[in-house]
Amino acid sequence: MNGWLLASTSFCASAVEAVEALTIVLAVGYTRSWRPALTGAAWGFAALLGIVVVLGPAIVIWLPLAVLKVGVGACLVLFGLAWLRKAILRYSGRKALHDEAAIYARNVAQLGAGANGAGPDRLGFATAFNAVLLEGLEVAVIVVTFGSSLPYGLWWAGLGAIGALLAVSGAGCAVRKPLGRTPENTLKFAVGIMLTSFGTLWLGEGLGISWWGADAALGWIVGTYFLVSAATIAAAKRRPLRAA
């Protein structure tokens, strides 16, 4: 499998989570103080780095390849379908579109209401730390599962995740506001299809299925999921919403 494709998928998935974490960190910085915001974010990132460094090599060393592919494939299918389901609901009008600007405003209001000038800002630190850790755990799962399935995969997946972190952080520092114009719903739709497709391919290989086209089967698996998702969105749009 092409390492750049692996890195690109990891980049897109990581970028989605990085935007969400950045929104909260910026809200902490503007309403509380930049010191607890940046310190909490740094400690959250350090915890994530430790998880990836420890779990990645350990999984590769101790688990047989077939078992690894089944476990990784199942996780990616579940992960991808969850993202894909949300994207389909949003595009079909069944769920509100993700709005980072609105989330930012809500976080600012909540943090501002609890602001105080005395002592260390534990609330600001904890908020930034938890945001980076929790959003980053999804990135860690993607990096570890992707990376543990292929030779040198951890490097490719990690490269994509680091690239996304640098890109989103750089953009956030430049504009100093949530990246509200980032097409996050489109990214989640695309990443949901890619994660589900990768997971289907690896799960099948782990169970002994010989895919038509070998690794090239990923192409028609992606196409199948895309067509089914598009048809589902179209059908949902035609179906009237139930009255509350």
C-alpha positions in Angstrom: 0.0 0.0 0.0 1.3 3.5 -0.8 2.7 5.2 2.2 1.6 8.6 1.0 -2.0 7.5 0.9 -1.7 6.3 4.5 -0.1 9.6 5.5 -2.8 11.6 3.7 -5.6 9.8 5.4 -4.0 10.2 8.7 -3.4 13.9 8.0 -7.1 14.5 7.2 -8.4 12.6 10.2 -5.9 14.3 12.5 -6.7 17.7 11.1 -10.4 17.4 12.0 -9.6 16.6 15.6 -6.8 19.3 15.7 -9.3 22.0 14.7 -11.7 21.0 17.5 -8.9 21.0 20.1 -7.6 24.3 18.8 -11.0 25.9 19.2 -11.1 25.1 22.9 -7.5 26.1 23.5 -8.0 29.4 21.8 -11.2 30.0 23.9 -9.1 29.3 27.1 -6.4 31.6 26.0 -8.7 34.6 25.2 -11.0 34.3 28.2 -8.6 33.1 30.9 -4.9 33.3 30.2 -2.5 32.1 27.5 -0.2 30.5 30.0 -2.6 27.8 31.3 -4.0 27.3 27.8 -0.6 26.6 26.3 0.7 24.7 29.3 -2.3 22.4 29.4 -2.1 21.9 25.6 1.6 21.0 25.9 1.0 18.4 28.6 -1.9 16.9 26.7 0.3 16.5 23.7 3.1 14.9 25.7 0.6 12.4 27.1 -0.6 11.5 23.6 3.0 11.2 22.3 3.7 8.7 25.1 0.7 6.6 24.3 1.7 6.4 20.6 5.3 5.6 21.3 4.5 2.9 23.9 1.5 1.2 22.3 2.6 1.3 18.6 5.7 -0.8 18.8 4.2 -3.1 21.5 1.2 -4.0 19.3 3.5 -4.8 16.4 5.9 -6.9 18.4 3.4 -9.0 20.4 0.4 -9.6 18.1 0.4 -12.0 15.1 -0.3 -10.2 11.8 -3.6 -12.0 11.1 -4.9 -11.1 14.6 -3.6 -7.6 14.2 -5.5 -7.1 11.0 -8.7 -8.4 12.4 -8.5 -6.1 15.4 -7.3 -3.1 13.5 -9.8 -3.6 10.8 -12.7 -3.9 13.2 -11.7 -0.8 15.0 -11.3 1.2 11.8 -14.7 0.0 10.5 -16.5 1.1 13.7 -14.5 4.3 13.8 -15.2 5.1 10.2 -18.9 4.3 10.3 -19.4 6.5 13.3 -17.9 9.5 11.4 -19.7 8.6 8.2 -23.0 8.3 10.0 -22.7 11.8 11.4 -21.6 13.2 8.0 -24.6 11.6 6.3 -27.0 12.9 8.9 -25.6 16.4 8.4 -25.6 16.4 4.7 -29.2 15.1 4.6 -30.4 17.8 7.0 -31.1 15.4 9.9 -28.4 16.9 12.1 -27.0 20.4 12.4 -23.8 21.1 10.5 -20.7 21.3 12.7 -20.0 25.0 13.4 -16.6 25.7 15.1 -17.5 29.5 15.4 -20.6 28.6 17.5 -18.6 26.1 19.6 -15.9 28.8 20.2 -18.5 31.3 21.3 -20.1 28.8 23.7 -16.7 27.9 25.2 -15.8 31.6 25.6 -19.1 32.2 27.5 -18.6 29.2 29.8 -15.0 29.9 30.6 -15.6 33.7 31.1 -18.4 33.0 33.6 -15.9 31.0 35.8 -13.0 33.4 35.4 -11.2 34.7 38.5 -8.0 36.5 39.1 -6.7 34.6 42.2 -4.2 31.8 42.2 -3.2 29.4 39.5 -5.8 28.9 36.8 -6.6 25.2 37.2 -9.8 25.4 35.2 -8.0 26.9 32.2 -5.2 24.3 32.4 -7.6 21.4 32.8 -9.8 22.5 30.0 -6.9 22.9 27.5 -5.3 19.6 28.7 -8.5 17.6 28.4 -9.3 19.1 25.0 -6.0 18.1 23.6 -5.9 14.7 25.3 -9.5 13.7 24.4 -9.5 14.9 20.8 -6.0 13.6 20.4 -6.9 10.1 21.7 -8.9 9.7 18.5 -5.8 10.7 16.5 -3.7 8.2 18.6 -6.1 5.4 17.8 -5.9 6.2 14.1 -2.1 6.5 14.1 -1.5 3.3 16.1 -4.0 1.2 14.2 -2.9 2.4 10.8 0.8 2.2 11.7 0.7 -1.2 13.3 -0.8 -2.9 10.2 2.0 -2.2 7.7 5.8 -2.2 7.6 6.9 1.3 8.6 3.2 2.2 8.7 3.6 3.9 12.1 6.1 6.3 10.5 3.7 7.2 7.7 0.7 7.6 9.9 2.7 9.6 12.4 4.0 11.8 9.6 0.5 12.6 8.5 -0.7 13.3 12.1 2.3 15.6 12.8 1.8 17.4 9.5 -1.9 18.1 10.4 -0.9 19.3 13.9 1.7 21.7 12.5 -0.7 22.9 9.7 -3.6 23.6 12.1 -1.5 25.1 14.8 0.2 27.4 12.3 -3.1 28.5 10.9 -4.5 29.0 14.4 -1.5 31.2 15.4 -1.8 33.2 12.2 -5.5 34.0 12.4 -5.9 33.6 16.2 -9.5 32.5 15.9 -11.2 29.1 15.3 -10.9 27.8 11.8 -14.6 28.2 11.1 -14.1 28.1 7.4 -12.4 24.7 7.5 -14.7 22.2 5.5 -14.8 19.9 8.5 -18.0 18.2 7.5 -16.6 17.4 4.1 -13.4 16.1 5.8 -15.3 13.9 8.1 -17.3 12.5 5.2 -14.1 11.7 3.2 -12.2 10.4 6.2 -15.1 8.3 7.3 -15.2 6.6 3.9 -11.4 6.1 4.0 -11.3 4.6 7.5 -14.2 2.3 6.8 -12.6 1.2 3.5 -9.2 0.5 5.1 -10.8 -1.3 7.9 -12.9 -3.5 5.5 -9.8 -4.4 3.5 -7.7 -5.3 6.5 -10.5 -7.1 8.4 -11.1 -9.2 5.3 -7.4 -10.0 4.9 -7.2 -11.0 8.6 -10.2 -13.4 8.1 -8.6 -15.0 5.1 -10.6 -13.3 2.3 -8.8 -12.9 -1.0 -9.9 -9.5 -2.3 -10.3 -9.1 -6.1 -7.3 -6.9 -7.1 -5.3 -7.5 -3.9 -4.3 -4.1 -2.4 -5.9 -2.4 -5.4 -9.2 -3.6 -4.1 -9.1 -0.5 -1.9 -10.2 1.6 -4.9 -13.4 -0.2 -5.6 -14.2 -0.6 -1.8 -13.9 3.2 -1.5 -16.1 3.7 -4.5 -18.7 1.3 -3.1 -18.9 3.1 0.2 -19.1 6.5 -1.5 -21.9 5.4 -3.8 -23.9 3.8 -0.9 -23.4 6.9 1.2 -24.4 9.3 -1.6 -27.5 7.2 -2.3 -28.4 7.2 1.5 -28.0 11.0 1.6 -30.3 11.4 -1.5 -32.9 9.0 0.0 -32.9 10.8 3.3 -33.3 14.2 1.7 -36.4 13.0 -0.1 -38.0 11.5 3.0 -39.8 14.2 5.1 -38.8 14.8 8.7 -41.1 13.5 11.4 -42.9 16.2 13.4 -41.6 16.5 16.9 
